[in-house]
Amino acid sequence: MLVDSHCHLDFDSFDEDRSETIQRAFDAGVGTLVTICTHYSKFKKITAIAELDPRIYCSVGIHPHQIEEEETIKLDNLLEAAIHPKVIGIGETGLDYFYDQSPREDQQISFRTHIAAARETQLPLIVHTRDADDDMAAILSEEMQMGAFPCVLHCFSSGRALAETAVKLGFYLSLSGILTFKNAEELREIIRDIPVDRLLVETDSPYLAPIPNRGKRNEPSFVVHTAEKAANIKGLDIPSFAKITTENFFRLFSKAKPYLGPNG
């Protein structure tokens, strides 16, 4: 079984066929889905989706793009939400200097608040980072000196230095459909050198559909294509790669439990 460690099942593009989309993932051999929170104001909708099936989990947080439109998130808000049995991660949070939809200072403040929640709960920090490698590496390294926390850099497409910093800090990298894109050779070279016990796979659906579905709405069942590409890069067969990355997932997201069936 594979895990889609990062998808957005609450997004409007799934409103007409959410149940069918989820079932297609299970039918494709994706045994666990994590639907990620980007708006704290939509947390109830996200938990409701996670409660649809024991194989679905969720997170709590505010995406750096949404900081301006959401009320300022407080540590207590995150800690209270994290008590929910379906919440297994904090985020997504981070820094996005490519779109700069929120002031960078505000992004950094929000990011550090999420880190504090991850440190206190020991739930993994789910990090979005784009065009912010230096600040991201500096903040993660600085915050780790203040107390350890688990972390994954989701949809990793940054540079080698940040990848190496993340691994040195004990963090994980999650691979999306970007890995399959023709212009992603530099990323593939980086992943070739990253220990396989630090890798996860995801879709980030409905975005970034992998080849051969690029241009379509992405969905969790498509994580199979990213896993096939990553397995090839690492010189592994699909069953071996699926086993390793699924074990990685449950080691990192330790609050989640493998599904043992209706009688398990």
Backbone bond lengths (Angstrom), bond angles and torsions (degrees), N, CA, C in turn:
res aa  C-N    CA-C-N  psi(-1)  N-CA   C-N-CA  omega(-1)  CA-C   N-CA-C  phi
1 M - - - 1.457 - - 1.524 110.91 -
2 L 1.312 116.41 142.07 1.451 123.11 172.54 1.526 110.02 -98.91
3 V 1.315 115.48 166.10 1.457 122.42 174.49 1.522 108.10 -123.09
4 D 1.337 117.13 132.14 1.462 120.34 167.02 1.517 105.59 -93.10
5 S 1.327 116.00 99.88 1.457 121.06 -172.19 1.521 113.83 -79.02
6 H 1.339 117.16 -3.12 1.467 118.53 -177.02 1.525 109.69 -160.86
7 C 1.320 116.03 105.26 1.471 121.58 173.86 1.524 107.96 -142.89
8 H 1.334 115.81 171.84 1.468 120.97 -175.27 1.534 109.15 -128.29
9 L 1.321 115.99 72.90 1.463 121.05 -176.21 1.519 113.02 -69.69
10 D 1.329 117.82 -13.86 1.465 119.81 179.15 1.522 112.62 -81.96
11 F 1.324 118.42 -10.48 1.455 120.31 -175.07 1.527 111.18 -67.42
12 D 1.339 115.11 151.75 1.460 121.36 -174.35 1.524 112.55 -58.78
13 S 1.315 117.97 -29.40 1.461 120.64 -176.54 1.523 112.62 -65.47
14 F 1.332 117.49 -12.46 1.464 120.82 176.64 1.526 112.89 -103.26
15 D 1.329 117.46 2.31 1.465 119.84 -173.85 1.523 113.28 -60.42
16 E 1.335 117.26 -35.00 1.468 119.51 -174.59 1.524 113.24 -84.27
17 D 1.336 118.02 -20.02 1.471 118.73 -176.78 1.523 112.21 -144.14
18 R 1.329 116.79 36.57 1.467 120.23 -176.12 1.531 111.49 -60.18
19 S 1.307 117.29 -47.35 1.469 120.52 -178.49 1.521 111.38 -62.67
20 E 1.328 116.07 -41.86 1.469 120.18 179.74 1.533 110.89 -66.90
21 T 1.329 115.97 -37.93 1.469 120.71 178.28 1.530 110.61 -62.10
22 I 1.318 115.68 -45.30 1.463 120.54 178.78 1.522 110.59 -61.91
23 Q 1.322 116.87 -43.18 1.462 120.06 -178.92 1.523 111.37 -66.08
24 R 1.341 117.46 -37.17 1.466 119.62 177.34 1.525 111.04 -61.26
25 A 1.323 116.42 -36.39 1.462 119.39 177.81 1.527 110.66 -63.83
26 F 1.311 116.35 -47.78 1.464 119.29 179.10 1.529 110.94 -61.05
27 D 1.316 116.55 -41.11 1.468 120.95 -179.81 1.530 111.79 -64.64
28 A 1.337 116.24 -28.82 1.467 121.58 -178.76 1.527 112.64 -83.89
29 G 1.321 117.32 -1.07 1.450 120.23 179.53 1.507 114.69 93.90
30 V 1.339 116.20 18.40 1.462 120.75 175.58 1.527 106.56 -95.36
31 G 1.322 116.23 108.81 1.454 120.12 -169.75 1.510 115.89 -89.79
32 T 1.334 117.85 -14.38 1.459 121.98 -178.68 1.524 108.76 -145.43
33 L 1.324 116.48 138.36 1.461 123.15 177.93 1.525 108.56 -125.10
34 V 1.330 116.18 140.73 1.464 120.80 173.41 1.521 107.84 -120.53
35 T 1.326 116.22 112.65 1.460 120.49 178.97 1.528 107.96 -93.08
36 I 1.322 115.29 124.10 1.468 122.52 -164.50 1.521 111.70 -97.56
37 C 1.317 114.96 137.19 1.466 121.95 179.17 1.530 110.15 -83.79
38 T 1.325 115.99 129.39 1.463 121.55 173.93 1.530 111.71 -116.28
39 H 1.339 116.57 -20.31 1.463 123.05 178.36 1.535 107.84 -125.71
40 Y 1.309 117.27 117.59 1.469 119.04 176.60 1.521 110.65 -60.60
41 S 1.322 117.11 -29.96 1.465 121.30 -179.96 1.532 112.25 -66.16
42 K 1.331 117.62 -16.20 1.473 121.50 -179.61 1.529 111.87 -106.88
43 F 1.321 116.20 16.48 1.460 120.47 -174.91 1.531 112.18 -59.48
44 K 1.327 117.61 -38.93 1.465 120.04 -179.02 1.524 111.57 -63.65
45 K 1.326 117.39 -39.76 1.464 120.44 177.57 1.525 110.32 -63.89
46 I 1.320 116.14 -39.72 1.459 120.59 -178.04 1.530 111.10 -67.10
47 T 1.328 116.69 -43.95 1.462 118.50 178.33 1.520 111.38 -66.56
48 A 1.334 116.93 -33.22 1.467 119.63 177.83 1.523 111.16 -62.71
49 I 1.337 116.50 -38.68 1.468 120.31 177.03 1.523 110.02 -66.84
50 A 1.327 117.12 -43.42 1.464 120.62 179.81 1.523 111.67 -61.95
51 E 1.314 115.85 -30.15 1.463 119.99 -178.91 1.530 113.19 -78.57
52 L 1.324 116.91 -4.96 1.469 119.98 -180.00 1.520 112.72 -68.20
53 D 1.337 116.83 -27.23 1.463 119.49 -173.08 1.529 108.85 -155.14
54 P 1.338 118.15 142.52 1.470 119.94 179.83 1.517 114.08 -65.18
55 R 1.335 117.63 -12.11 1.459 121.46 179.84 1.524 113.01 -92.09
56 I 1.339 117.47 3.03 1.465 122.03 -179.54 1.522 109.52 -113.03
57 Y 1.332 115.75 132.85 1.460 122.43 175.52 1.533 108.80 -125.91
58 C 1.334 116.24 177.95 1.468 119.25 -178.71 1.524 110.40 -150.16
59 S 1.323 114.32 179.09 1.467 121.69 178.01 1.522 108.58 -130.59
60 V 1.326 116.05 179.54 1.461 121.41 174.35 1.524 108.57 -138.02
61 G 1.346 115.17 133.59 1.457 118.71 179.03 1.511 111.79 168.36
62 I 1.331 115.34 -177.17 1.467 122.79 177.98 1.523 108.59 -128.32
63 H 1.311 115.70 124.26 1.465 122.77 176.64 1.532 109.21 -65.28
64 P 1.329 118.05 145.64 1.478 119.09 179.26 1.523 113.68 -57.51
65 H 1.332 118.23 -27.35 1.468 119.96 176.97 1.527 112.04 -66.42
66 Q 1.322 116.82 -28.77 1.460 121.32 -170.89 1.525 114.17 -97.17
67 I 1.310 118.23 3.09 1.461 120.81 -174.88 1.520 111.59 -59.78
68 E 1.326 117.28 -39.63 1.465 121.01 -177.38 1.523 112.55 -67.80
69 E 1.329 117.13 -34.06 1.470 119.79 -175.28 1.522 113.51 -91.10
70 E 1.336 117.11 -12.72 1.463 121.46 179.97 1.529 109.84 -102.55
71 E 1.336 115.64 154.98 1.457 118.83 172.67 1.534 108.95 -65.39
72 T 1.316 115.92 148.81 1.454 119.95 -179.23 1.521 110.03 -56.68
73 I 1.319 115.55 126.08 1.456 120.17 -178.44 1.524 110.09 -78.17
74 K 1.304 116.00 134.29 1.455 121.26 178.00 1.523 109.59 -106.12
75 L 1.309 115.27 153.12 1.460 120.09 179.79 1.524 110.75 -55.97
76 D 1.315 116.92 -42.07 1.469 119.71 -179.07 1.523 112.21 -61.44
77 N 1.342 117.30 -34.67 1.469 120.68 177.51 1.517 110.41 -61.33
78 L 1.315 115.74 -46.08 1.460 120.48 -178.55 1.523 111.20 -67.15
79 L 1.310 117.06 -41.47 1.460 120.48 -178.91 1.521 111.20 -65.58
80 E 1.319 116.17 -40.43 1.468 119.31 178.83 1.524 110.98 -65.69
81 A 1.338 116.76 -44.15 1.458 120.72 -179.61 1.526 111.27 -64.76
82 A 1.317 116.46 -33.63 1.464 121.34 -176.35 1.522 112.78 -67.45
83 I 1.320 117.56 -14.72 1.461 120.99 177.96 1.526 111.19 -68.66
84 H 1.335 116.81 -27.00 1.468 120.78 -177.70 1.526 109.01 -54.67
85 P 1.336 117.88 134.03 1.476 120.09 -175.43 1.515 114.90 -62.46
86 K 1.328 118.11 -20.18 1.461 120.52 -179.77 1.523 112.87 -90.58
87 V 1.319 118.29 -11.53 1.473 121.53 -178.66 1.520 109.19 -83.24
88 I 1.342 115.70 116.99 1.465 119.73 -176.64 1.523 113.17 -119.43
89 G 1.344 117.40 1.78 1.456 119.89 -178.83 1.519 111.53 -154.36
90 I 1.330 115.99 163.72 1.468 123.59 179.60 1.521 108.51 -112.87
91 G 1.332 116.70 117.80 1.456 121.45 -179.62 1.519 111.24 134.03
92 E 1.361 120.24 -174.39 1.434 115.48 20.13 1.515 110.75 -90.34
93 T 1.295 114.10 150.21 1.450 123.21 -176.78 1.521 107.35 -140.23
94 G 1.322 116.34 176.22 1.459 117.34 176.88 1.506 113.57 142.13
95 L 1.331 114.79 -150.06 1.461 122.11 -175.89 1.518 109.59 -133.62
96 D 1.326 116.78 131.66 1.461 121.45 175.29 1.515 107.94 -131.49
97 Y 1.340 115.79 101.26 1.458 121.59 179.76 1.531 111.15 -96.54
98 F 1.323 117.00 2.38 1.464 120.36 178.10 1.521 109.89 -79.51
99 Y 1.332 116.31 -51.35 1.470 120.34 178.96 1.514 112.88 -90.50
100 D 1.339 117.48 -27.76 1.466 121.65 179.20 1.525 112.23 49.82
101 Q 1.321 116.26 45.16 1.463 119.35 -179.51 1.525 112.22 -74.75
102 S 1.314 117.08 -14.82 1.463 122.69 174.39 1.525 107.77 -131.06
103 P 1.336 117.76 148.57 1.470 119.84 178.52 1.529 110.89 -55.75
104 R 1.310 116.04 140.55 1.460 120.06 -175.50 1.523 112.59 -61.03
105 E 1.320 117.08 -37.70 1.464 119.47 178.60 1.530 110.50 -62.49
106 D 1.327 116.43 -41.65 1.467 120.08 178.61 1.532 110.93 -65.57
107 Q 1.330 116.72 -38.52 1.459 119.98 176.66 1.525 110.48 -59.58
108 Q 1.325 116.22 -44.23 1.460 120.21 -177.38 1.526 111.55 -67.12
109 I 1.319 117.00 -38.37 1.470 120.37 178.11 1.528 110.40 -64.04
110 S 1.324 115.75 -47.26 1.469 120.12 179.07 1.522 110.73 -62.20
111 F 1.321 115.99 -41.90 1.458 121.08 179.91 1.529 110.75 -58.84
112 R 1.309 116.27 -46.12 1.467 119.70 -178.84 1.535 111.24 -66.40
113 T 1.316 117.38 -32.17 1.469 120.19 175.95 1.521 110.56 -64.61
114 H 1.327 116.53 -43.05 1.453 120.56 177.15 1.540 111.10 -64.06
115 I 1.323 116.44 -39.68 1.462 119.71 177.80 1.527 110.44 -60.70
116 A 1.316 116.48 -41.96 1.466 120.10 178.30 1.524 111.04 -59.92
117 A 1.330 116.48 -39.09 1.462 120.24 178.58 1.524 111.18 -67.36
118 A 1.335 116.25 -40.62 1.463 119.84 177.76 1.525 110.71 -64.23
119 R 1.308 116.22 -39.12 1.469 120.37 179.80 1.531 110.44 -64.58
120 E 1.327 116.41 -43.68 1.467 119.82 -176.31 1.526 112.46 -73.30
121 T 1.323 116.43 -38.88 1.471 119.86 -177.86 1.513 112.86 -87.65
122 Q 1.326 116.30 -22.11 1.471 123.54 -171.30 1.522 111.75 62.31
123 L 1.335 116.89 23.50 1.461 121.63 168.32 1.524 107.64 -86.71
124 P 1.331 118.51 143.51 1.463 120.42 -175.36 1.525 113.29 -61.65
125 L 1.316 114.97 137.48 1.453 122.58 171.20 1.527 108.02 -77.71
126 I 1.323 117.38 128.51 1.470 122.63 -178.60 1.526 107.23 -105.98
127 V 1.328 116.21 109.56 1.463 121.93 -166.65 1.522 111.98 -105.48
128 H 1.323 114.46 130.46 1.466 123.71 168.56 1.524 106.68 -103.45
129 T 1.320 117.48 127.71 1.464 119.77 177.08 1.519 109.60 -142.33
130 R 1.337 115.71 132.44 1.461 120.44 177.38 1.525 109.20 -147.57
131 D 1.317 115.36 125.89 1.465 122.64 179.95 1.524 112.28 53.65
132 A 1.328 115.95 35.22 1.463 120.60 -178.06 1.526 110.44 -140.36
133 D 1.318 116.91 31.74 1.466 120.80 -171.68 1.526 112.99 -56.87
134 D 1.320 117.44 -45.92 1.465 119.87 -175.34 1.525 111.37 -65.31
135 D 1.334 116.76 -49.19 1.464 120.00 179.40 1.526 110.83 -65.24
136 M 1.325 116.99 -37.98 1.463 120.03 179.91 1.527 110.73 -62.79
137 A 1.322 116.91 -48.60 1.459 120.50 179.87 1.528 110.95 -61.70
138 A 1.325 116.34 -40.60 1.462 120.54 -178.17 1.532 111.39 -66.12
139 I 1.333 116.53 -45.38 1.474 119.66 -178.23 1.520 110.70 -67.74
140 L 1.325 117.65 -44.79 1.465 119.80 179.68 1.526 111.02 -60.91
141 S 1.323 116.66 -43.57 1.461 120.32 -179.39 1.531 111.03 -65.97
142 E 1.332 115.89 -43.62 1.465 120.54 179.83 1.525 110.97 -62.98
143 E 1.328 116.06 -44.85 1.463 119.86 -177.27 1.529 111.93 -68.25
144 M 1.324 117.49 -32.70 1.458 119.73 177.71 1.528 111.27 -64.61
145 Q 1.330 116.68 -29.18 1.455 120.41 177.23 1.527 111.50 -68.84
146 M 1.318 116.55 -20.14 1.460 121.94 -179.69 1.528 111.97 -90.41
147 G 1.313 116.93 -6.37 1.460 121.61 -179.16 1.510 110.19 144.52
148 A 1.320 116.59 134.28 1.461 121.47 -172.94 1.518 112.50 -70.62
149 F 1.326 114.81 151.08 1.464 122.68 175.20 1.523 107.91 -151.68
150 P 1.345 118.09 148.09 1.468 121.19 175.90 1.519 110.18 -78.39
151 C 1.330 116.94 154.76 1.461 119.21 -173.28 1.516 111.64 -160.65
152 V 1.337 116.17 147.32 1.457 123.09 170.41 1.518 108.84 -131.83
153 L 1.329 116.50 133.39 1.459 121.48 171.24 1.520 106.55 -89.42
154 H 1.327 115.35 104.88 1.465 119.71 -173.39 1.521 110.59 -78.77
155 C 1.337 114.59 155.24 1.470 121.57 177.47 1.522 110.37 47.44
156 F 1.317 116.71 49.66 1.453 119.55 -170.48 1.529 111.23 -63.80
157 S 1.337 114.75 125.99 1.464 120.76 176.55 1.527 110.23 -148.88
158 S 1.326 115.52 21.84 1.459 121.16 -178.56 1.523 110.43 -88.16
159 G 1.325 115.90 -167.45 1.454 120.65 -174.55 1.518 114.05 -85.29
160 R 1.325 114.44 171.78 1.461 121.01 -177.17 1.528 111.79 -62.15
161 A 1.312 117.82 -39.87 1.463 120.19 -176.52 1.523 111.00 -61.23
162 L 1.338 117.37 -42.23 1.462 119.71 179.68 1.522 110.33 -68.74
163 A 1.330 117.75 -38.85 1.462 120.61 177.08 1.525 110.32 -59.23
164 E 1.310 116.49 -45.19 1.466 120.15 -178.12 1.529 111.21 -68.42
165 T 1.323 116.72 -36.43 1.465 120.12 175.73 1.515 110.65 -62.67
166 A 1.330 116.40 -44.81 1.462 120.74 -179.15 1.529 110.89 -60.35
167 V 1.319 116.74 -46.20 1.466 120.21 -179.93 1.524 110.72 -64.42
168 K 1.316 116.81 -40.71 1.469 121.07 178.77 1.527 110.92 -60.70
169 L 1.327 116.71 -34.98 1.459 121.42 -179.95 1.534 112.33 -80.27
170 G 1.325 116.06 -4.79 1.461 119.91 -179.76 1.506 114.13 89.60
171 F 1.332 117.49 15.69 1.453 122.22 -177.02 1.535 111.22 -89.74
172 Y 1.315 114.56 175.86 1.465 122.76 -179.74 1.531 110.09 -117.10
173 L 1.325 115.77 156.79 1.461 122.57 172.83 1.521 107.95 -116.60
174 S 1.323 116.22 134.82 1.456 120.91 178.01 1.523 109.29 -109.59
175 L 1.329 116.06 133.22 1.462 122.69 -172.87 1.515 110.68 -103.59
176 S 1.332 115.35 133.12 1.463 121.87 -179.52 1.525 109.99 -111.56
177 G 1.327 115.56 -172.57 1.453 121.44 178.27 1.510 114.25 -60.19
178 I 1.322 117.59 -18.43 1.473 120.76 177.05 1.526 110.64 -53.90
179 L 1.319 116.20 -33.89 1.461 120.94 -178.07 1.523 112.09 -57.83
180 T 1.338 117.65 -26.63 1.468 122.11 -177.71 1.519 113.04 -88.71
181 F 1.328 118.23 -10.02 1.462 121.20 -173.97 1.533 110.29 -69.72
182 K 1.311 116.13 147.56 1.460 121.23 -177.08 1.524 112.78 -61.32
183 N 1.324 116.95 -33.45 1.467 120.34 -175.94 1.522 113.00 -91.02
184 A 1.341 117.76 16.19 1.468 121.42 -175.32 1.521 112.45 -105.02
185 E 1.324 117.97 29.05 1.460 119.84 -177.17 1.527 111.93 -62.87
186 E 1.320 117.18 -37.57 1.470 119.61 178.60 1.526 110.54 -61.55
187 L 1.339 116.76 -41.75 1.458 120.49 177.43 1.524 110.61 -62.92
188 R 1.315 116.68 -42.77 1.467 119.63 179.47 1.530 111.29 -62.16
189 E 1.327 116.94 -36.54 1.462 120.12 177.52 1.534 110.98 -65.29
190 I 1.318 116.52 -39.35 1.464 120.37 177.82 1.527 110.54 -64.22
191 I 1.324 116.27 -47.11 1.463 120.68 -177.42 1.528 111.16 -66.03
192 R 1.311 116.45 -31.34 1.468 120.16 176.58 1.532 111.17 -56.75
193 D 1.332 116.90 -30.01 1.461 121.68 -175.47 1.529 114.05 -99.00
194 I 1.333 117.09 -2.19 1.462 120.57 -179.31 1.524 109.51 -89.58
195 P 1.320 119.35 134.05 1.473 120.38 178.57 1.525 111.39 -56.32
196 V 1.324 116.62 135.69 1.459 120.16 -175.83 1.521 111.57 -65.91
197 D 1.334 117.25 -21.43 1.465 118.91 178.84 1.521 112.24 -78.34
198 R 1.354 116.88 7.56 1.466 121.51 175.26 1.524 111.83 -118.12
199 L 1.330 117.17 16.58 1.462 120.47 -175.66 1.523 112.28 -113.95
200 L 1.332 114.96 141.96 1.460 124.07 169.03 1.517 107.75 -125.02
201 V 1.325 116.90 168.95 1.465 121.42 173.57 1.523 109.63 -126.02
202 E 1.315 115.07 154.93 1.463 121.70 -176.72 1.519 109.44 -157.01
203 T 1.329 115.39 172.07 1.467 119.85 172.13 1.526 112.71 -108.44
204 D 1.342 117.77 -32.57 1.468 121.87 -167.34 1.525 109.80 57.30
205 S 1.329 116.13 24.65 1.461 120.52 -178.69 1.532 109.99 -62.05
206 P 1.332 115.38 144.25 1.476 129.00 18.73 1.527 115.28 -89.22
207 Y 1.342 117.93 13.00 1.463 121.32 -178.13 1.533 111.16 -96.34
208 L 1.343 114.97 163.98 1.476 123.56 164.54 1.524 113.92 59.06
209 A 1.316 116.68 47.25 1.461 119.25 177.35 1.525 110.15 -59.48
210 P 1.331 116.94 133.07 1.463 119.72 -178.82 1.517 111.85 -75.03
211 I 1.329 115.95 158.04 1.452 119.90 167.53 1.526 106.88 -61.49
212 P 1.339 120.11 130.89 1.469 128.63 19.74 1.520 115.12 -98.38
213 N 1.343 118.00 16.94 1.463 120.72 -176.71 1.518 112.97 -109.32
214 R 1.324 116.47 14.05 1.461 119.42 -177.82 1.519 110.21 -58.75
215 G 1.340 115.23 136.50 1.452 121.16 -177.36 1.518 112.81 98.74
216 K 1.328 116.87 -16.55 1.458 121.66 177.05 1.532 109.54 -94.17
217 R 1.323 115.94 167.26 1.460 119.66 170.41 1.531 107.71 -64.92
218 N 1.295 116.09 127.82 1.459 120.01 178.61 1.529 109.97 -76.61
219 E 1.326 116.80 154.64 1.461 121.32 176.17 1.523 108.82 -152.63
220 P 1.332 117.88 161.14 1.472 120.72 -172.31 1.525 115.61 -55.98
221 S 1.321 118.84 -30.67 1.467 119.65 -179.95 1.523 111.87 -62.94
222 F 1.338 117.60 -23.41 1.468 121.17 -177.34 1.531 112.59 -75.02
223 V 1.330 118.16 -7.15 1.464 119.91 178.84 1.521 111.14 -60.57
224 V 1.312 116.51 -21.45 1.463 121.67 177.78 1.531 110.68 -56.71
225 H 1.342 117.07 -40.22 1.470 121.10 -177.36 1.524 111.48 -68.57
226 T 1.320 116.55 -39.14 1.464 119.61 176.76 1.525 110.28 -66.27
227 A 1.324 116.06 -40.68 1.467 119.81 178.72 1.528 111.29 -62.88
228 E 1.323 116.80 -39.37 1.468 120.17 178.53 1.526 110.68 -62.07
229 K 1.329 116.41 -42.96 1.463 120.12 179.88 1.527 110.78 -66.33
230 A 1.314 116.34 -44.47 1.454 120.09 -178.88 1.525 111.30 -65.22
231 A 1.318 116.57 -39.98 1.465 120.37 178.30 1.519 110.65 -60.76
232 N 1.326 115.60 -42.13 1.467 120.19 178.33 1.524 111.57 -61.83
233 I 1.327 116.18 -42.63 1.467 121.03 179.21 1.526 110.70 -61.72
234 K 1.332 115.81 -39.10 1.464 120.33 -177.61 1.519 113.00 -87.36
235 G 1.338 117.84 0.38 1.452 121.28 178.39 1.515 113.86 69.95
236 L 1.323 116.57 34.17 1.459 122.48 -178.35 1.518 110.42 -120.40
237 D 1.332 116.29 155.52 1.455 119.03 170.82 1.527 108.24 -81.01
238 I 1.325 116.11 163.45 1.462 120.78 -174.42 1.533 112.33 -61.10
239 P 1.342 119.56 -46.61 1.470 118.21 179.40 1.527 113.39 -57.61
240 S 1.317 116.69 -40.78 1.466 119.93 179.83 1.527 110.76 -66.37
241 F 1.342 116.01 -45.18 1.461 119.72 -179.84 1.526 110.47 -64.06
242 A 1.333 117.28 -42.29 1.467 120.78 179.25 1.524 110.48 -61.05
243 K 1.317 116.88 -43.08 1.463 121.04 -179.52 1.528 110.79 -62.58
244 I 1.321 116.35 -45.85 1.465 120.21 -177.52 1.523 111.10 -65.47
245 T 1.333 117.08 -48.12 1.467 119.06 -176.10 1.519 111.74 -70.28
246 T 1.335 117.27 -30.74 1.467 119.52 175.91 1.521 110.04 -69.16
247 E 1.319 117.36 -41.23 1.466 120.15 174.89 1.525 110.82 -62.74
248 N 1.324 116.80 -39.36 1.473 120.43 176.26 1.523 110.59 -58.79
249 F 1.336 114.71 -44.85 1.467 119.61 -178.37 1.524 111.09 -59.07
250 F 1.327 117.39 -50.72 1.460 119.79 -176.26 1.526 112.42 -72.06
251 R 1.316 117.47 -21.92 1.457 120.25 173.05 1.530 110.27 -71.41
252 L 1.329 115.99 -42.91 1.463 120.36 179.55 1.518 111.49 -74.57
253 F 1.325 116.61 -52.04 1.468 121.76 -179.29 1.531 108.40 -92.45
254 S 1.323 115.33 69.33 1.460 120.49 -169.78 1.524 113.97 -69.63
255 K 1.321 117.49 -14.69 1.465 120.04 176.65 1.523 111.23 -74.98
256 A 1.317 117.43 -24.28 1.467 122.04 176.62 1.522 109.34 -78.44
257 K 1.309 115.49 148.68 1.462 120.89 179.33 1.528 110.23 -125.26
258 P 1.341 116.71 139.39 1.469 118.89 177.01 1.519 111.21 -58.57
259 Y 1.322 115.38 141.78 1.456 121.11 -180.00 1.514 109.31 -79.31
260 L 1.320 117.31 126.20 1.463 122.81 -176.93 1.518 113.15 -106.37
261 G 1.340 115.54 11.62 1.462 119.29 179.78 1.522 111.40 97.17
262 P 1.330 117.02 169.44 1.470 121.33 -174.69 1.527 113.40 -61.93
263 N 1.318 116.85 -22.25 1.458 119.37 -179.99 1.528 112.99 -104.29
264 G 1.354 114.90 5.65 1.462 119.74 -175.96 1.493 113.77 -82.32
